Amino acid sequence: QSLSPFNAWLFMQGLETLPVRMDRHCDNAMGVAKFLQDHPAVSWVNYPKLPSSQYYELAQKYLPKGASAVLTFGIKGGAGSSLAAGEKFIDSVQFMSHLANIGDAKTLVIHPASTTHRQLSEEQLAAAGVGADMIRL
């Protein structure tokens, strides 16, 4: 089945501005990553274009125009209370949607340990790299 003529036209309209929108996505993500990196309530930031990233050199080589708009960071919550701190952070967010999907036109935020990965054991969470402090933006 093919797209209707109108839907094809809409697709082409969006395609024309895709490079500009992707540049903006990447620039915004980098700005947020830099801000979070220096924030006292944040313990770590994972974004490939940050010089502190283990993937920085690869990102420089293979992603010269930007490294997407997805990043993760760790929220400080004190010993044993990172899960509660993550949930509190999510509940406090006002200008982002608390959703699990990726690729939306809206800015999304999620606390994987209490939502998408909640059913996993501690060992499985560790193997997946999902800590109680992790927030995905």
PyMOL commands that place a pseudoatom at each C-alpha (Angstrom):
pseudoatom trace, name=CA, resn=GLN, resi=1, chain=A, elem=C, hetatm=0, pos=[0.000, 0.000, 0.000]
pseudoatom trace, name=CA, resn=SER, resi=2, chain=A, elem=C, hetatm=0, pos=[1.259, 3.492, -0.769]
pseudoatom trace, name=CA, resn=LEU, resi=3, chain=A, elem=C, hetatm=0, pos=[0.815, 6.879, 0.841]
pseudoatom trace, name=CA, resn=SER, resi=4, chain=A, elem=C, hetatm=0, pos=[-2.071, 9.054, -0.171]
pseudoatom trace, name=CA, resn=PRO, resi=5, chain=A, elem=C, hetatm=0, pos=[-1.062, 12.056, -2.293]
pseudoatom trace, name=CA, resn=PHE, resi=6, chain=A, elem=C, hetatm=0, pos=[-1.668, 14.413, 0.620]
pseudoatom trace, name=CA, resn=ASN, resi=7, chain=A, elem=C, hetatm=0, pos=[0.392, 12.321, 3.053]
pseudoatom trace, name=CA, resn=ALA, resi=8, chain=A, elem=C, hetatm=0, pos=[3.185, 12.087, 0.474]
pseudoatom trace, name=CA, resn=TRP, resi=9, chain=A, elem=C, hetatm=0, pos=[3.111, 15.874, 0.124]
pseudoatom trace, name=CA, resn=LEU, resi=10, chain=A, elem=C, hetatm=0, pos=[3.294, 16.296, 3.918]
pseudoatom trace, name=CA, resn=PHE, resi=11, chain=A, elem=C, hetatm=0, pos=[6.222, 13.869, 4.034]
pseudoatom trace, name=CA, resn=MET, resi=12, chain=A, elem=C, hetatm=0, pos=[8.079, 15.847, 1.371]
pseudoatom trace, name=CA, resn=GLN, resi=13, chain=A, elem=C, hetatm=0, pos=[7.431, 19.106, 3.233]
pseudoatom trace, name=CA, resn=GLY, resi=14, chain=A, elem=C, hetatm=0, pos=[8.956, 17.648, 6.386]
pseudoatom trace, name=CA, resn=LEU, resi=15, chain=A, elem=C, hetatm=0, pos=[11.874, 16.139, 4.509]
pseudoatom trace, name=CA, resn=GLU, resi=16, chain=A, elem=C, hetatm=0, pos=[12.917, 19.549, 3.195]
pseudoatom trace, name=CA, resn=THR, resi=17, chain=A, elem=C, hetatm=0, pos=[13.553, 20.874, 6.699]
pseudoatom trace, name=CA, resn=LEU, resi=18, chain=A, elem=C, hetatm=0, pos=[14.957, 17.666, 8.219]
pseudoatom trace, name=CA, resn=PRO, resi=19, chain=A, elem=C, hetatm=0, pos=[18.650, 18.701, 8.080]
pseudoatom trace, name=CA, resn=VAL, resi=20, chain=A, elem=C, hetatm=0, pos=[17.911, 22.009, 9.821]
pseudoatom trace, name=CA, resn=ARG, resi=21, chain=A, elem=C, hetatm=0, pos=[15.802, 20.302, 12.481]
pseudoatom trace, name=CA, resn=MET, resi=22, chain=A, elem=C, hetatm=0, pos=[18.456, 17.630, 13.104]
pseudoatom trace, name=CA, resn=ASP, resi=23, chain=A, elem=C, hetatm=0, pos=[21.155, 20.297, 13.468]
pseudoatom trace, name=CA, resn=ARG, resi=24, chain=A, elem=C, hetatm=0, pos=[18.980, 22.037, 16.044]
pseudoatom trace, name=CA, resn=HIS, resi=25, chain=A, elem=C, hetatm=0, pos=[18.283, 18.744, 17.865]
pseudoatom trace, name=CA, resn=CYS, resi=26, chain=A, elem=C, hetatm=0, pos=[21.994, 18.029, 18.131]
pseudoatom trace, name=CA, resn=ASP, resi=27, chain=A, elem=C, hetatm=0, pos=[22.884, 21.583, 19.192]
pseudoatom trace, name=CA, resn=ASN, resi=28, chain=A, elem=C, hetatm=0, pos=[20.181, 21.574, 21.858]
pseudoatom trace, name=CA, resn=ALA, resi=29, chain=A, elem=C, hetatm=0, pos=[21.254, 18.170, 23.184]
pseudoatom trace, name=CA, resn=MET, resi=30, chain=A, elem=C, hetatm=0, pos=[24.859, 19.347, 23.411]
pseudoatom trace, name=CA, resn=GLY, resi=31, chain=A, elem=C, hetatm=0, pos=[23.770, 22.465, 25.292]
pseudoatom trace, name=CA, resn=VAL, resi=32, chain=A, elem=C, hetatm=0, pos=[21.716, 20.416, 27.741]
pseudoatom trace, name=CA, resn=ALA, resi=33, chain=A, elem=C, hetatm=0, pos=[24.580, 17.920, 28.190]
pseudoatom trace, name=CA, resn=LYS, resi=34, chain=A, elem=C, hetatm=0, pos=[27.035, 20.725, 28.989]
pseudoatom trace, name=CA, resn=PHE, resi=35, chain=A, elem=C, hetatm=0, pos=[24.581, 22.294, 31.431]
pseudoatom trace, name=CA, resn=LEU, resi=36, chain=A, elem=C, hetatm=0, pos=[23.948, 18.988, 33.202]
pseudoatom trace, name=CA, resn=GLN, resi=37, chain=A, elem=C, hetatm=0, pos=[27.654, 18.155, 33.336]
pseudoatom trace, name=CA, resn=ASP, resi=38, chain=A, elem=C, hetatm=0, pos=[28.198, 21.143, 35.646]
pseudoatom trace, name=CA, resn=HIS, resi=39, chain=A, elem=C, hetatm=0, pos=[24.994, 20.802, 37.675]
pseudoatom trace, name=CA, resn=PRO, resi=40, chain=A, elem=C, hetatm=0, pos=[25.503, 19.916, 41.365]
pseudoatom trace, name=CA, resn=ALA, resi=41, chain=A, elem=C, hetatm=0, pos=[22.520, 17.510, 41.408]
pseudoatom trace, name=CA, resn=VAL, resi=42, chain=A, elem=C, hetatm=0, pos=[23.920, 15.459, 38.497]
pseudoatom trace, name=CA, resn=SER, resi=43, chain=A, elem=C, hetatm=0, pos=[26.556, 12.762, 39.042]
pseudoatom trace, name=CA, resn=TRP, resi=44, chain=A, elem=C, hetatm=0, pos=[27.326, 11.897, 35.399]
pseudoatom trace, name=CA, resn=VAL, resi=45, chain=A, elem=C, hetatm=0, pos=[26.250, 12.679, 31.821]
pseudoatom trace, name=CA, resn=ASN, resi=46, chain=A, elem=C, hetatm=0, pos=[26.418, 10.297, 28.869]
pseudoatom trace, name=CA, resn=TYR, resi=47, chain=A, elem=C, hetatm=0, pos=[26.474, 12.105, 25.524]
pseudoatom trace, name=CA, resn=PRO, resi=48, chain=A, elem=C, hetatm=0, pos=[28.967, 11.106, 22.797]
pseudoatom trace, name=CA, resn=LYS, resi=49, chain=A, elem=C, hetatm=0, pos=[29.977, 14.652, 21.862]
pseudoatom trace, name=CA, resn=LEU, resi=50, chain=A, elem=C, hetatm=0, pos=[31.143, 15.539, 25.380]
pseudoatom trace, name=CA, resn=PRO, resi=51, chain=A, elem=C, hetatm=0, pos=[34.945, 15.276, 25.665]
pseudoatom trace, name=CA, resn=SER, resi=52, chain=A, elem=C, hetatm=0, pos=[34.418, 13.221, 28.851]
pseudoatom trace, name=CA, resn=SER, resi=53, chain=A, elem=C, hetatm=0, pos=[32.528, 10.507, 26.913]
pseudoatom trace, name=CA, resn=GLN, resi=54, chain=A, elem=C, hetatm=0, pos=[34.246, 7.204, 26.239]
pseudoatom trace, name=CA, resn=TYR, resi=55, chain=A, elem=C, hetatm=0, pos=[32.823, 7.498, 22.712]
pseudoatom trace, name=CA, resn=TYR, resi=56, chain=A, elem=C, hetatm=0, pos=[34.036, 11.045, 22.070]
pseudoatom trace, name=CA, resn=GLU, resi=57, chain=A, elem=C, hetatm=0, pos=[36.741, 10.136, 19.531]
pseudoatom trace, name=CA, resn=LEU, resi=58, chain=A, elem=C, hetatm=0, pos=[34.360, 7.845, 17.636]
pseudoatom trace, name=CA, resn=ALA, resi=59, chain=A, elem=C, hetatm=0, pos=[31.658, 10.529, 17.654]
pseudoatom trace, name=CA, resn=GLN, resi=60, chain=A, elem=C, hetatm=0, pos=[34.136, 13.070, 16.284]
pseudoatom trace, name=CA, resn=LYS, resi=61, chain=A, elem=C, hetatm=0, pos=[35.060, 10.668, 13.485]
pseudoatom trace, name=CA, resn=TYR, resi=62, chain=A, elem=C, hetatm=0, pos=[31.685, 9.181, 12.552]
pseudoatom trace, name=CA, resn=LEU, resi=63, chain=A, elem=C, hetatm=0, pos=[29.205, 11.841, 13.690]
pseudoatom trace, name=CA, resn=PRO, resi=64, chain=A, elem=C, hetatm=0, pos=[30.772, 15.146, 12.605]
pseudoatom trace, name=CA, resn=LYS, resi=65, chain=A, elem=C, hetatm=0, pos=[27.426, 16.959, 12.361]
pseudoatom trace, name=CA, resn=GLY, resi=66, chain=A, elem=C, hetatm=0, pos=[26.066, 15.837, 15.729]
pseudoatom trace, name=CA, resn=ALA, resi=67, chain=A, elem=C, hetatm=0, pos=[25.349, 12.853, 17.919]
pseudoatom trace, name=CA, resn=SER, resi=68, chain=A, elem=C, hetatm=0, pos=[21.545, 12.853, 18.048]
pseudoatom trace, name=CA, resn=ALA, resi=69, chain=A, elem=C, hetatm=0, pos=[19.247, 14.367, 20.621]
pseudoatom trace, name=CA, resn=VAL, resi=70, chain=A, elem=C, hetatm=0, pos=[19.234, 11.460, 23.094]
pseudoatom trace, name=CA, resn=LEU, resi=71, chain=A, elem=C, hetatm=0, pos=[21.294, 11.613, 26.267]
pseudoatom trace, name=CA, resn=THR, resi=72, chain=A, elem=C, hetatm=0, pos=[21.301, 10.061, 29.702]
pseudoatom trace, name=CA, resn=PHE, resi=73, chain=A, elem=C, hetatm=0, pos=[22.422, 11.398, 33.040]
pseudoatom trace, name=CA, resn=GLY, resi=74, chain=A, elem=C, hetatm=0, pos=[22.586, 10.325, 36.657]
pseudoatom trace, name=CA, resn=ILE, resi=75, chain=A, elem=C, hetatm=0, pos=[20.600, 12.192, 39.277]
pseudoatom trace, name=CA, resn=LYS, resi=76, chain=A, elem=C, hetatm=0, pos=[22.127, 12.394, 42.750]
pseudoatom trace, name=CA, resn=GLY, resi=77, chain=A, elem=C, hetatm=0, pos=[19.934, 11.090, 45.504]
pseudoatom trace, name=CA, resn=GLY, resi=78, chain=A, elem=C, hetatm=0, pos=[22.191, 9.976, 48.307]
pseudoatom trace, name=CA, resn=ALA, resi=79, chain=A, elem=C, hetatm=0, pos=[23.013, 6.454, 49.367]
pseudoatom trace, name=CA, resn=GLY, resi=80, chain=A, elem=C, hetatm=0, pos=[20.252, 4.051, 48.418]
pseudoatom trace, name=CA, resn=SER, resi=81, chain=A, elem=C, hetatm=0, pos=[17.787, 6.737, 47.395]
pseudoatom trace, name=CA, resn=SER, resi=82, chain=A, elem=C, hetatm=0, pos=[18.633, 7.224, 43.708]
pseudoatom trace, name=CA, resn=LEU, resi=83, chain=A, elem=C, hetatm=0, pos=[15.430, 5.479, 42.637]
pseudoatom trace, name=CA, resn=ALA, resi=84, chain=A, elem=C, hetatm=0, pos=[13.321, 7.887, 44.704]
pseudoatom trace, name=CA, resn=ALA, resi=85, chain=A, elem=C, hetatm=0, pos=[15.371, 10.846, 43.439]
pseudoatom trace, name=CA, resn=GLY, resi=86, chain=A, elem=C, hetatm=0, pos=[14.784, 9.755, 39.832]
pseudoatom trace, name=CA, resn=GLU, resi=87, chain=A, elem=C, hetatm=0, pos=[11.064, 9.375, 40.356]
pseudoatom trace, name=CA, resn=LYS, resi=88, chain=A, elem=C, hetatm=0, pos=[10.905, 12.766, 42.111]
pseudoatom trace, name=CA, resn=PHE, resi=89, chain=A, elem=C, hetatm=0, pos=[12.770, 14.385, 39.223]
pseudoatom trace, name=CA, resn=ILE, resi=90, chain=A, elem=C, hetatm=0, pos=[10.320, 12.930, 36.679]
pseudoatom trace, name=CA, resn=ASP, resi=91, chain=A, elem=C, hetatm=0, pos=[7.342, 14.075, 38.755]
pseudoatom trace, name=CA, resn=SER, resi=92, chain=A, elem=C, hetatm=0, pos=[8.813, 17.601, 38.901]
pseudoatom trace, name=CA, resn=VAL, resi=93, chain=A, elem=C, hetatm=0, pos=[9.350, 18.026, 35.156]
pseudoatom trace, name=CA, resn=GLN, resi=94, chain=A, elem=C, hetatm=0, pos=[6.906, 20.502, 33.619]
pseudoatom trace, name=CA, resn=PHE, resi=95, chain=A, elem=C, hetatm=0, pos=[7.952, 21.167, 30.014]
pseudoatom trace, name=CA, resn=MET, resi=96, chain=A, elem=C, hetatm=0, pos=[8.695, 17.651, 28.782]
pseudoatom trace, name=CA, resn=SER, resi=97, chain=A, elem=C, hetatm=0, pos=[6.489, 14.641, 28.184]
pseudoatom trace, name=CA, resn=HIS, resi=98, chain=A, elem=C, hetatm=0, pos=[7.007, 11.611, 30.418]
pseudoatom trace, name=CA, resn=LEU, resi=99, chain=A, elem=C, hetatm=0, pos=[6.860, 8.958, 27.689]
pseudoatom trace, name=CA, resn=ALA, resi=100, chain=A, elem=C, hetatm=0, pos=[8.851, 5.870, 26.731]
pseudoatom trace, name=CA, resn=ASN, resi=101, chain=A, elem=C, hetatm=0, pos=[8.827, 6.188, 22.948]
pseudoatom trace, name=CA, resn=ILE, resi=102, chain=A, elem=C, hetatm=0, pos=[11.769, 7.568, 20.984]
pseudoatom trace, name=CA, resn=GLY, resi=103, chain=A, elem=C, hetatm=0, pos=[11.522, 9.573, 17.785]
pseudoatom trace, name=CA, resn=ASP, resi=104, chain=A, elem=C, hetatm=0, pos=[8.693, 11.860, 18.783]
pseudoatom trace, name=CA, resn=ALA, resi=105, chain=A, elem=C, hetatm=0, pos=[8.508, 15.537, 17.884]
pseudoatom trace, name=CA, resn=LYS, resi=106, chain=A, elem=C, hetatm=0, pos=[8.250, 16.411, 21.589]
pseudoatom trace, name=CA, resn=THR, resi=107, chain=A, elem=C, hetatm=0, pos=[11.005, 16.465, 24.196]
pseudoatom trace, name=CA, resn=LEU, resi=108, chain=A, elem=C, hetatm=0, pos=[10.621, 13.286, 26.218]
pseudoatom trace, name=CA, resn=VAL, resi=109, chain=A, elem=C, hetatm=0, pos=[12.009, 12.306, 29.616]
pseudoatom trace, name=CA, resn=ILE, resi=110, chain=A, elem=C, hetatm=0, pos=[11.922, 8.943, 31.363]
pseudoatom trace, name=CA, resn=HIS, resi=111, chain=A, elem=C, hetatm=0, pos=[13.325, 7.175, 34.408]
pseudoatom trace, name=CA, resn=PRO, resi=112, chain=A, elem=C, hetatm=0, pos=[14.000, 3.683, 32.966]
pseudoatom trace, name=CA, resn=ALA, resi=113, chain=A, elem=C, hetatm=0, pos=[14.534, 1.930, 36.319]
pseudoatom trace, name=CA, resn=SER, resi=114, chain=A, elem=C, hetatm=0, pos=[10.985, 2.728, 37.451]
pseudoatom trace, name=CA, resn=THR, resi=115, chain=A, elem=C, hetatm=0, pos=[9.246, 2.386, 34.069]
pseudoatom trace, name=CA, resn=THR, resi=116, chain=A, elem=C, hetatm=0, pos=[10.521, 0.558, 30.976]
pseudoatom trace, name=CA, resn=HIS, resi=117, chain=A, elem=C, hetatm=0, pos=[13.003, -1.617, 32.903]
pseudoatom trace, name=CA, resn=ARG, resi=118, chain=A, elem=C, hetatm=0, pos=[11.054, -2.016, 36.150]
pseudoatom trace, name=CA, resn=GLN, resi=119, chain=A, elem=C, hetatm=0, pos=[10.504, -5.757, 35.620]
pseudoatom trace, name=CA, resn=LEU, resi=120, chain=A, elem=C, hetatm=0, pos=[14.253, -6.507, 35.547]
pseudoatom trace, name=CA, resn=SER, resi=121, chain=A, elem=C, hetatm=0, pos=[16.239, -7.815, 38.493]
pseudoatom trace, name=CA, resn=GLU, resi=122, chain=A, elem=C, hetatm=0, pos=[19.140, -5.828, 39.961]
pseudoatom trace, name=CA, resn=GLU, resi=123, chain=A, elem=C, hetatm=0, pos=[21.564, -8.048, 38.030]
pseudoatom trace, name=CA, resn=GLN, resi=124, chain=A, elem=C, hetatm=0, pos=[19.699, -7.534, 34.759]
pseudoatom trace, name=CA, resn=LEU, resi=125, chain=A, elem=C, hetatm=0, pos=[19.547, -3.768, 35.306]
pseudoatom trace, name=CA, resn=ALA, resi=126, chain=A, elem=C, hetatm=0, pos=[23.300, -3.693, 35.906]
pseudoatom trace, name=CA, resn=ALA, resi=127, chain=A, elem=C, hetatm=0, pos=[23.944, -5.794, 32.785]
pseudoatom trace, name=CA, resn=ALA, resi=128, chain=A, elem=C, hetatm=0, pos=[21.775, -3.403, 30.752]
pseudoatom trace, name=CA, resn=GLY, resi=129, chain=A, elem=C, hetatm=0, pos=[23.597, -0.376, 32.172]
pseudoatom trace, name=CA, resn=VAL, resi=130, chain=A, elem=C, hetatm=0, pos=[20.430, 0.978, 33.762]
pseudoatom trace, name=CA, resn=GLY, resi=131, chain=A, elem=C, hetatm=0, pos=[21.051, 2.404, 37.204]
pseudoatom trace, name=CA, resn=ALA, resi=132, chain=A, elem=C, hetatm=0, pos=[18.473, 3.697, 39.647]
pseudoatom trace, name=CA, resn=ASP, resi=133, chain=A, elem=C, hetatm=0, pos=[19.915, 7.170, 39.067]
pseudoatom trace, name=CA, resn=MET, resi=134, chain=A, elem=C, hetatm=0, pos=[19.555, 7.154, 35.248]
pseudoatom trace, name=CA, resn=ILE, resi=135, chain=A, elem=C, hetatm=0, pos=[17.335, 9.671, 33.470]
pseudoatom trace, name=CA, resn=ARG, resi=136, chain=A, elem=C, hetatm=0, pos=[16.952, 9.502, 29.669]
pseudoatom trace, name=CA, resn=LEU, resi=137, chain=A, elem=C, hetatm=0, pos=[16.182, 12.694, 27.784]
for i in range(1, 137): cmd.bond("trace and resi %d" % i, "trace and resi %d" % (i + 1))
show_as sticks, trace
zoom trace
